[in-house]
Amino acid sequence: MSWLSSMHLPRLRLPKTTFLWSFLLSLRFAEAQNLTDGQIDVISTRLAESALESWEIGTRAQTILELNATEYSVFSSTSLPPPSSVPSSLSSSGVLTPFFTIAHDVVVNRTKANNGTTGPQPLIFADGAAADPASIGVCDSGQVDYAGAATDQLNYLLQDVPRTSDGAISHRVSQVQLWSDFVYMVPPFLAYYGVTTRNRTLVEEAYNQIKLYRNYLRDPNSSMWRHVILGASDNDEDSGNGWAAAGMLRVLATMRQSEYANTFKNEQKDLSTWVQEIHAGVYKHLDNTNVFTNYADQPPTAQGNFYDASSTSLLTSTVYRAALLLNQHTYLPFAERSRQTLFSTNSTSDITSNSSSSLQGYQHLTPEGWLTPVVNPHSYGLKGNISAEGQAFVIQLHAAYREWVQAGSKGASAALSVRTAGQMLKVMFAVGTVLGLVGVVV
């Protein structure tokens, strides 16, 4: 006999509606909420402290625009090139100061960082990475004073970096090696530089590079991308799918907001399809934790595999961006599950002030504002403690979700139906359990 069946519990009589509504209102689960401006400031501070490598600096620069200066983000509805003068509302607020500081520091120090090299050169010495410094190029190419630095970065990619036999620019300097990260680093820079200098050929080259990389890295059976191929290392880390989807969305948005939009309709259609196929490939592996593992198509118990909130944040942000840009809503239910999980808290009190910076009780954010758990961004395949790119991805997710809501939450009915169904199952189970325990007669 079980302990439940052996208990002698009183049978209570309560009005049906009074009991049920009182119970439901008192029932509390771990809750998800939107992050406040104060909390985002804390997460941004951790990002600024930890973004030291070239790709981290470039990702941070683009994140600043998506969060604080949306009219300068490629995801804005504003036509490109962006405004030549900074609006007074932005200049007086100082939100762009970190962005311009990044550009200033990188350009001023680039000659020293590259051992006095003149002419074609990366924007920053990058420990053997040819592609990563280009992620900072968007930061520079919009500023006239830094045009020469951006041009040197462009010429370095086009003239000095090795390629595959069919023209794919290598992610690395010393050997031809293709990383899916490249799609976030180089094509967005090529497209943006092309639009700001009215060079359609460069915009086309951005698309061509993505197409070449997809041919090499995509697994046709799974629709997922390899992380690294060729050279001395192969890897299938899951963050590679997020980098690829996010980079394609940036190029697509740049094309769409440029004077060349009508001449790149087929290319935009391809990019839209390629983003969706990544989502189709990866989201079938999302389990009931709502967080992807480092290798999404392998069980969490596999050797070297673990849950990774960093890649989850980036992939989730791309679903909201795809909903906004492409009217792709299929994976919004999954994105909502992941977003709610990433921003969930065990706190029993709601945050009522947008300036509140407390992150106590969050399941995937430490009180100090670090995302957790994360892959080690400097040694893929290993679990890390902190991740600059993870910090950026959380902010990008926050910004994408905010814009999705402001635009009317397109496709929200699908996400809501799944969320509501899950909540109702929890409620029904809890109600049934309590009714059974106390023997309520209704």
C-alpha positions as CSV (number, residue, x, y, z in Angstrom):
1,M,0.0,0.0,0.0
2,S,1.4,3.4,-0.9
3,W,1.8,6.2,1.6
4,L,-0.9,8.2,-0.3
5,S,-3.5,5.5,0.0
6,S,-2.7,4.9,3.7
7,M,-3.3,8.5,4.7
8,H,-6.7,9.3,6.3
9,L,-7.6,12.7,4.9
10,P,-10.7,14.8,5.6
11,R,-13.2,15.4,2.8
12,L,-13.9,19.0,2.4
13,R,-16.9,20.7,0.7
14,L,-16.2,24.0,-1.0
15,P,-18.0,25.7,-3.8
16,K,-16.5,24.5,-7.1
17,T,-15.5,27.9,-8.6
18,T,-14.3,29.3,-5.3
19,F,-11.9,26.5,-4.6
20,L,-10.5,26.2,-8.2
21,W,-9.9,29.8,-8.7
22,S,-8.4,30.3,-5.3
23,F,-6.1,27.4,-5.9
24,L,-5.1,28.5,-9.4
25,L,-4.3,32.0,-8.3
26,S,-2.1,30.8,-5.4
27,L,-0.2,28.3,-7.6
28,R,3.2,29.6,-8.6
29,F,5.8,28.1,-10.9
30,A,9.2,29.4,-11.9
31,E,8.3,32.4,-13.9
32,A,9.9,34.0,-16.9
33,Q,9.9,37.8,-17.3
34,N,11.3,40.4,-19.6
35,L,14.7,41.6,-18.5
36,T,14.7,45.2,-17.2
37,D,17.0,48.0,-18.5
38,G,18.9,47.7,-15.3
39,Q,19.5,44.0,-15.7
40,I,20.6,44.5,-19.3
41,D,23.0,47.1,-18.1
42,V,24.6,44.6,-15.8
43,I,24.8,42.0,-18.5
44,S,26.3,44.6,-20.9
45,T,28.9,45.5,-18.3
46,R,30.0,41.9,-18.1
47,L,30.1,41.9,-21.9
48,A,32.4,44.9,-22.0
49,E,34.7,43.4,-19.4
50,S,35.1,40.1,-21.2
51,A,35.1,41.1,-24.9
52,L,38.8,41.0,-25.6
53,E,39.2,38.9,-28.8
54,S,38.5,40.3,-32.2
55,W,35.2,38.4,-32.8
56,E,34.0,39.3,-29.3
57,I,34.7,43.0,-29.9
58,G,32.9,42.9,-33.3
59,T,30.0,41.0,-31.9
60,R,29.8,43.5,-29.0
61,A,29.8,46.5,-31.4
62,Q,26.9,45.0,-33.4
63,T,25.0,44.2,-30.2
64,I,25.3,47.8,-29.0
65,L,23.5,49.0,-32.2
66,E,20.8,46.4,-31.9
67,L,20.1,47.3,-28.3
68,N,20.7,51.1,-28.1
69,A,20.7,52.5,-31.6
70,T,18.3,50.5,-33.7
71,E,18.2,53.1,-36.5
72,Y,21.9,52.2,-37.1
73,S,21.3,48.5,-37.0
74,V,20.9,46.6,-40.2
75,F,17.6,45.3,-38.8
76,S,16.1,48.7,-38.8
77,S,13.5,49.7,-41.3
78,T,15.7,52.7,-42.1
79,S,17.2,52.6,-45.5
80,L,21.0,52.0,-45.9
81,P,23.4,53.6,-45.8
82,P,22.6,54.9,-42.3
83,P,22.2,58.6,-41.4
84,S,25.5,60.5,-41.8
85,S,25.0,62.5,-38.7
86,V,24.0,61.0,-35.3
87,P,20.6,62.2,-34.1
88,S,20.8,64.5,-31.1
89,S,18.7,62.1,-29.0
90,L,21.5,59.5,-29.4
91,S,24.5,61.8,-29.2
92,S,23.2,63.4,-26.0
93,S,22.3,60.1,-24.3
94,G,25.8,58.7,-24.8
95,V,24.5,55.2,-25.7
96,L,26.8,55.2,-28.8
97,T,29.9,56.2,-26.9
98,P,31.0,52.5,-26.3
99,F,30.5,51.8,-30.0
100,F,32.6,54.7,-31.2
101,T,35.2,53.9,-28.5
102,I,35.6,50.4,-30.0
103,A,36.1,51.9,-33.5
104,H,38.6,54.5,-32.2
105,D,40.7,52.1,-30.2
106,V,40.9,49.4,-32.8
107,V,41.9,51.8,-35.6
108,V,44.4,53.8,-33.6
109,N,46.1,50.6,-32.4
110,R,45.9,48.6,-35.5
111,T,49.4,49.5,-36.9
112,K,51.0,48.6,-33.6
113,A,49.0,45.4,-33.3
114,N,50.0,44.3,-36.8
115,N,53.7,45.0,-36.3
116,G,53.8,48.1,-38.4
117,T,52.2,46.6,-41.5
118,T,50.8,49.1,-44.0
119,G,48.2,48.5,-46.7
120,P,45.9,45.4,-46.6
121,Q,45.7,44.2,-43.0
122,P,43.2,43.0,-40.5
123,L,41.7,45.6,-38.2
124,I,43.1,43.8,-35.2
125,F,45.7,41.0,-34.7
126,A,43.6,37.9,-34.3
127,D,45.8,35.0,-33.3
128,G,45.7,33.4,-36.8
129,A,42.0,34.2,-37.6
130,A,41.5,35.8,-41.0
131,A,37.8,36.3,-40.7
132,D,37.2,37.4,-37.1
133,P,38.5,41.0,-37.4
134,A,36.1,41.7,-40.2
135,S,33.2,41.6,-37.7
136,I,34.5,45.0,-36.5
137,G,34.3,46.3,-40.0
138,V,30.7,47.4,-39.8
139,C,31.7,49.5,-36.8
140,D,34.3,51.3,-38.9
141,S,32.9,51.5,-42.4
142,G,30.1,53.8,-41.4
143,Q,32.5,56.4,-40.1
144,V,34.4,58.5,-42.7
145,D,37.5,59.0,-40.5
146,Y,37.9,55.2,-40.5
147,A,37.2,54.5,-44.1
148,G,40.9,53.7,-44.8
149,A,41.0,51.1,-42.0
150,A,37.9,49.4,-43.4
151,T,39.3,49.4,-46.9
152,D,42.5,47.8,-45.7
153,Q,40.5,45.1,-43.9
154,L,38.5,44.5,-47.2
155,N,41.6,44.2,-49.3
156,Y,43.2,41.9,-46.8
157,L,40.3,39.5,-47.1
158,L,40.1,39.7,-50.9
159,Q,43.8,39.7,-51.7
160,D,45.8,38.1,-49.0
161,V,43.7,35.4,-47.3
162,P,43.9,31.9,-48.8
163,R,40.8,30.3,-50.5
164,T,39.5,27.0,-51.5
165,S,39.8,26.1,-55.2
166,D,36.2,27.4,-55.8
167,G,36.7,30.7,-54.0
168,A,35.6,30.3,-50.4
169,I,37.7,32.7,-48.3
170,S,39.4,30.8,-45.5
171,H,38.5,31.6,-41.9
172,R,42.1,31.0,-40.9
173,V,45.4,32.6,-42.2
174,S,47.9,29.7,-42.1
175,Q,45.7,27.1,-43.7
176,V,42.5,26.9,-45.7
177,Q,39.9,26.1,-43.0
178,L,36.2,26.9,-43.1
179,W,34.3,27.8,-39.9
180,S,30.6,28.5,-39.8
181,D,31.4,31.6,-37.6
182,F,32.8,33.1,-40.8
183,V,29.2,33.7,-42.0
184,Y,28.7,36.1,-39.1
185,M,32.1,37.8,-39.5
186,V,32.8,38.4,-43.2
187,P,29.6,38.4,-45.4
188,P,27.8,41.1,-43.2
189,F,30.9,43.2,-43.5
190,L,31.2,42.7,-47.3
191,A,27.5,43.5,-47.7
192,Y,27.6,46.6,-45.5
193,Y,30.8,47.9,-47.0
194,G,29.3,47.4,-50.5
195,V,26.1,49.3,-49.6
196,T,27.9,52.2,-47.9
197,T,30.3,52.6,-50.9
198,R,27.7,51.8,-53.5
199,N,29.6,48.7,-54.7
200,R,27.0,46.1,-55.7
201,T,29.7,43.6,-56.5
202,L,30.7,43.4,-52.9
203,V,27.1,42.8,-51.8
204,E,26.9,40.0,-54.3
205,E,30.2,38.6,-53.0
206,A,28.6,38.5,-49.5
207,Y,25.9,36.2,-50.9
208,N,28.4,34.1,-52.9
209,Q,30.6,33.5,-49.8
210,I,27.6,32.2,-47.8
211,K,26.6,30.0,-50.7
212,L,30.1,28.5,-50.9
213,Y,30.2,27.9,-47.1
214,R,26.8,26.3,-47.1
215,N,28.0,23.9,-49.9
216,Y,30.9,22.8,-47.7
217,L,29.4,22.9,-44.2
218,R,25.8,21.9,-44.5
219,D,24.9,18.2,-43.8
220,P,22.1,17.4,-46.3
221,N,20.8,14.7,-44.1
222,S,20.4,16.7,-41.0
223,S,20.2,20.3,-42.5
224,M,22.6,21.3,-39.7
225,W,26.0,22.9,-40.3
226,R,29.4,21.6,-39.4
227,H,31.3,24.0,-37.2
228,V,34.8,23.5,-38.7
229,I,36.0,21.6,-41.7
230,L,39.3,21.2,-43.7
231,G,42.7,22.0,-42.3
232,A,43.8,20.3,-39.0
233,S,40.4,20.2,-37.2
234,D,36.8,19.1,-37.8
235,N,34.1,20.0,-35.3
236,D,30.3,20.0,-35.1
237,E,29.7,22.4,-32.2
238,D,26.2,23.6,-32.1
239,S,27.0,27.4,-31.9
240,G,28.0,27.1,-35.5
241,N,24.4,26.8,-36.6
242,G,23.5,30.0,-34.7
243,W,26.5,31.9,-36.2
244,A,25.5,30.9,-39.7
245,A,21.8,31.8,-39.3
246,A,22.5,35.1,-37.6
247,G,25.1,36.1,-40.3
248,M,22.6,35.2,-43.1
249,L,19.9,37.3,-41.5
250,R,22.3,40.3,-41.3
251,V,23.2,40.0,-45.0
252,L,19.6,39.6,-46.0
253,A,18.5,42.6,-43.9
254,T,21.4,44.7,-45.5
255,M,20.3,43.8,-49.0
256,R,16.6,44.5,-48.2
257,Q,17.3,48.0,-46.9
258,S,19.7,49.0,-49.7
259,E,19.2,50.5,-53.1
260,Y,19.9,47.0,-54.6
261,A,17.0,45.3,-52.9
262,N,15.1,44.7,-56.1
263,T,18.1,43.3,-57.9
264,F,18.8,40.7,-55.2
265,K,15.3,39.1,-54.9
266,N,16.5,35.6,-55.7
267,E,19.4,35.9,-53.3
268,Q,17.2,37.1,-50.5
269,K,14.9,34.1,-51.2
270,D,17.8,31.7,-50.9
271,L,19.0,33.3,-47.7
272,S,15.5,33.0,-46.2
273,T,15.3,29.3,-47.2
274,W,18.7,28.6,-45.8
275,V,17.9,30.2,-42.4
276,Q,14.7,28.1,-42.2
277,E,16.5,24.9,-43.0
278,I,18.9,25.5,-40.1
279,H,16.0,26.0,-37.8
280,A,14.4,22.9,-39.1
281,G,17.5,20.9,-38.6
282,V,18.4,22.1,-35.1
283,Y,15.0,22.5,-33.4
284,K,14.1,18.9,-33.7
285,H,16.8,18.2,-31.1
286,L,15.5,20.7,-28.5
287,D,14.6,18.6,-25.4
288,N,12.3,19.4,-22.5
289,T,15.0,21.5,-20.8
290,N,14.5,24.1,-23.6
291,V,18.3,24.5,-23.8
292,F,20.4,23.1,-26.6
293,T,23.4,20.9,-25.9
294,N,26.8,21.9,-27.2
295,Y,26.3,19.2,-29.9
296,A,22.6,19.4,-30.5
297,D,22.2,16.1,-32.4
298,Q,23.9,14.1,-29.6
299,P,22.4,13.2,-26.2
300,P,23.5,15.3,-23.2
301,T,25.1,12.2,-21.7
302,A,27.5,11.9,-24.7
303,Q,31.2,12.4,-24.0
304,G,32.1,16.1,-24.2
305,N,28.4,17.2,-24.5
306,F,26.6,19.5,-22.1
307,Y,23.9,22.1,-22.1
308,D,24.8,25.5,-23.6
309,A,22.8,28.6,-22.9
310,S,25.0,30.6,-25.2
311,S,24.1,28.9,-28.5
312,T,20.5,28.6,-27.3
313,S,20.4,32.4,-26.9
314,L,21.7,33.1,-30.4
315,L,19.5,30.5,-32.1
316,T,16.5,31.9,-30.2
317,S,17.2,35.4,-31.3
318,T,17.4,34.3,-35.0
319,V,13.9,32.8,-34.7
320,Y,12.5,36.2,-33.6
321,R,14.5,37.9,-36.4
322,A,13.2,35.5,-39.0
323,A,9.6,36.1,-37.8
324,L,10.1,39.9,-38.2
325,L,12.0,39.8,-41.5
326,L,10.7,36.7,-43.2
327,N,7.3,35.9,-41.7
328,Q,8.7,32.6,-40.6
329,H,6.7,31.5,-37.5
330,T,7.1,27.8,-37.4
331,Y,9.7,27.8,-34.7
332,L,8.3,30.6,-32.5
333,P,6.9,28.1,-30.0
334,F,10.3,26.6,-29.5
335,A,11.9,30.1,-29.2
336,E,9.3,31.1,-26.6
337,R,10.0,28.0,-24.6
338,S,13.8,28.7,-24.7
339,R,13.4,32.5,-24.0
340,Q,11.2,31.8,-21.0
341,T,13.6,29.2,-19.7
342,L,16.7,31.4,-20.1
343,F,15.0,34.3,-18.4
344,S,13.2,32.3,-15.7
345,T,13.5,33.0,-12.0
346,N,12.6,31.2,-8.8
347,S,11.8,34.5,-7.2
348,T,8.3,34.8,-5.6
349,S,8.2,38.6,-6.1
350,D,7.8,40.4,-9.4
351,I,10.2,43.2,-10.5
352,T,8.2,46.4,-10.6
353,S,10.9,48.9,-11.6
354,N,12.5,48.9,-15.1
355,S,15.7,50.2,-13.4
356,S,16.0,47.2,-11.1
357,S,19.4,45.5,-11.7
358,S,19.0,42.5,-9.4
359,L,19.5,39.1,-11.0
360,Q,19.1,37.1,-7.8
361,G,17.2,33.8,-8.3
362,Y,17.7,33.5,-12.1
363,Q,18.2,30.0,-13.4
364,H,20.5,30.9,-16.2
365,L,22.0,34.2,-15.1
366,T,24.3,34.5,-12.1
367,P,23.7,37.3,-9.6
368,E,26.7,39.0,-11.2
369,G,25.1,38.9,-14.7
370,W,26.9,36.0,-16.3
371,L,25.0,33.6,-18.6
372,T,25.2,30.0,-17.5
373,P,26.0,27.2,-18.6
374,V,28.2,28.1,-21.5
375,V,30.7,26.5,-23.8
376,N,34.3,27.8,-23.5
377,P,34.5,30.2,-26.5
378,H,38.3,29.9,-26.5
379,S,38.4,26.2,-26.5
380,Y,35.4,24.7,-28.2
381,G,34.2,21.4,-26.9
382,L,34.9,22.3,-23.3
383,K,32.5,23.8,-20.8
384,G,33.4,27.4,-19.7
385,N,32.7,29.7,-16.8
386,I,32.1,32.9,-18.7
387,S,31.5,33.8,-22.4
388,A,31.7,37.2,-23.9
389,E,29.8,36.0,-27.0
390,G,27.2,34.5,-24.7
391,Q,26.6,37.8,-23.0
392,A,26.2,39.4,-26.4
393,F,23.7,36.7,-27.5
394,V,21.5,37.3,-24.4
395,I,21.3,41.0,-25.3
396,Q,20.6,40.2,-29.0
397,L,17.8,37.9,-27.9
398,H,16.4,40.6,-25.6
399,A,16.6,43.2,-28.5
400,A,15.1,40.8,-31.1
401,Y,12.2,39.8,-28.8
402,R,11.6,43.5,-27.9
403,E,11.3,44.4,-31.6
404,W,9.1,41.4,-32.3
405,V,6.7,42.5,-29.6
406,Q,6.8,46.2,-30.8
407,A,6.0,45.0,-34.3
408,G,2.8,43.3,-33.1
409,S,4.2,39.8,-32.1
410,K,3.7,38.3,-35.6
411,G,2.9,34.6,-35.3
412,A,2.3,34.9,-31.5
413,S,-0.8,32.7,-31.7
414,A,1.4,29.6,-32.4
415,A,3.8,30.4,-29.5
416,L,0.9,31.2,-27.2
417,S,-0.9,28.0,-27.9
418,V,2.1,25.8,-27.1
419,R,2.9,27.8,-24.0
420,T,-0.7,27.8,-22.8
421,A,-1.0,24.1,-23.4
422,G,2.1,23.4,-21.4
423,Q,0.9,25.6,-18.5
424,M,-2.5,24.1,-18.5
425,L,-1.1,20.6,-18.3
426,K,0.9,21.7,-15.3
427,V,-2.1,23.3,-13.7
428,M,-4.3,20.2,-14.4
429,F,-1.7,17.9,-12.9
430,A,-1.3,20.1,-9.8
431,V,-5.1,20.5,-9.4
432,G,-5.6,16.8,-9.7
433,T,-2.9,16.0,-7.2
434,V,-4.2,18.4,-4.6
435,L,-7.9,17.4,-5.1
436,G,-6.8,13.8,-4.6
437,L,-4.8,14.5,-1.5
438,V,-7.4,16.5,0.4
439,G,-10.4,14.7,-1.0
440,V,-12.3,17.9,-2.0
441,V,-15.9,17.4,-3.1
442,V,-16.9,19.9,-5.7
